Amino acid sequence: MHPVLIDLGVFKIHTYGFFIAMAVLAGMVVSRFEARRLDIDPDKVVDVFFYVVVAAIVGSRLFYILTNLDFFMAAPLEMVKIWNGGLVFYGGFIGAALVVMIYLRIYRLPLGKMADIAGLALPLGHAIGRIGCFFAGCCYGKTCGGDIPWGVTFRHPDSLAPLYVQIHPTQLYSSLSNFFIFLVVFSLRRHKQFQGQLFWIYVLIYGINRSIIEIFRGDDRGTMLFDTLSIAQVIGIGSAGAALLMLIVLGRKHRLSGNNAGD
């Protein structure tokens, strides 16, 4: 596709980096908007958002490096070239979650409400970021041999996807999936029954959708368990199961307490 959005010789804007920046901006705007609605200081949300972005980028890059260790050991300078693509969502999610837990503990912000804000910001930002993946050619799909009308063919020499073969646009599958999750969570935000419900709904749907989309991925997925499941599928299935359990436990606790969601 188009790995470079603007090329002025000495000055380049990589399409992947541009969409990552737009993803961060969109997530921040939604977070501030929802923070005001939930009576949380928007500036505190912006502060935590900054740390989350840094932790997410570092964590997602480290996860990608670990799943492609042979390549990066042979070319260590490639580790820092994130503008060429190569961020694994689950790595970023784990890194961001650790930072958020520390930040919330220090500033005593409400965990449930902050989690629900993340349940809105994450799928929207992820949806936009995956468009950048599509233009860079990373996270590409398996060949489809013209079997589907929406198959794509990459021709740009700097693309990370294989050239001149029709493949599944798995980046767009992921983007559409995350936009769908955002719309679901957004529509439920005024009807939630307990704090944290939106976040766990997001995790549940994302885990299921990601595990399905992984079936169509054609890039190197790292170690495969039982020669069938990728690491991302295992994490997706596990996180979906954990989310379902949390929704049941928190829902039961809410019914027993008789409290409202507080927003």
FENDA-V971362 format. One record per pair of residues at least 6 apart in sequence whose ideal C-beta (glycine too) atoms are under 7 Angstrom apart, sorted by the first residue. I is the first residue (numbers start at 1). J is the second residue. Records with the same first field share a line. If there is no record, write none. Layout:
I: J + J
//
This chain:
1: 134 + 135 + 137 + 154 + 156 + 159
2: 15 + 135 + 156
3: 14 + 15 + 135 + 136 + 137 + 156 + 158 + 159
4: 12 + 14 + 15
5: 13 + 14 + 15 + 18
6: 12 + 13
14: 83
15: 132 + 135 + 136
16: 83 + 85 + 132 + 133 + 135 + 136
17: 83
18: 132
19: 128 + 129 + 131 + 132
20: 129 + 132
22: 128
23: 125 + 128 + 129
24: 53 + 125
26: 124 + 125 + 128
27: 121 + 124 + 125
28: 46 + 49
30: 120 + 121 + 124
31: 45 + 49 + 117 + 121
32: 42 + 45 + 46
34: 117 + 120
35: 42 + 45 + 117
36: 42
38: 113 + 263
40: 109 + 113
44: 107 + 109
45: 117
48: 100 + 103
51: 99 + 103
52: 96 + 99 + 100
55: 95 + 96 + 98 + 99
56: 92 + 95 + 96
57: 82 + 87 + 92
58: 95
59: 91 + 92 + 94 + 95 + 96
60: 87 + 88 + 89 + 91 + 92
61: 82 + 86 + 87
62: 91
63: 88 + 90 + 91
64: 86 + 87 + 88 + 91
65: 72 + 79
67: 88 + 221 + 222 + 231
68: 220 + 222
72: 78 + 79
84: 136 + 160
85: 133 + 136 + 137 + 138 + 160
86: 138
89: 126
90: 232 + 235
104: 111 + 114
112: 195 + 196
113: 195
115: 196 + 199
116: 192 + 195 + 196 + 198 + 199
118: 199
119: 185 + 198 + 199 + 201 + 202
120: 182 + 185 + 186 + 189 + 198
122: 202
123: 178 + 181 + 182 + 185 + 202 + 206
124: 182
126: 178
127: 175 + 178 + 179 + 182
130: 171 + 174 + 175 + 178
131: 175
133: 139 + 171
134: 169 + 171 + 172
136: 160
137: 154 + 159 + 160 + 161
138: 160
139: 170 + 171 + 217 + 219
140: 161 + 167 + 170 + 218 + 219
141: 167 + 168 + 169 + 170 + 216 + 217 + 218
142: 167 + 168 + 216 + 217 + 218
143: 165 + 166 + 167 + 218
144: 151 + 166 + 167 + 168
145: 166
146: 166
150: 169
151: 166 + 167 + 168
152: 166 + 167 + 169
153: 164 + 165 + 166
154: 161 + 162 + 163
155: 163 + 164
161: 167
167: 218
168: 216
170: 213 + 216 + 217
173: 213 + 216
174: 213
177: 209 + 213
181: 202 + 205 + 206
184: 205
185: 198 + 201 + 202
188: 198 + 201
189: 198
192: 198 + 261
193: 251 + 254 + 261
194: 250 + 251 + 254 + 261
195: 261 + 262
196: 250
197: 247 + 250
200: 243 + 246 + 247
203: 239 + 243
204: 240 + 243 + 244 + 247
207: 236 + 237 + 239 + 240 + 243
208: 240
210: 232 + 236
211: 233 + 236 + 237
214: 230 + 232 + 233
221: 230 + 231 + 232
222: 230 + 231
223: 231
224: 230
225: 234
//
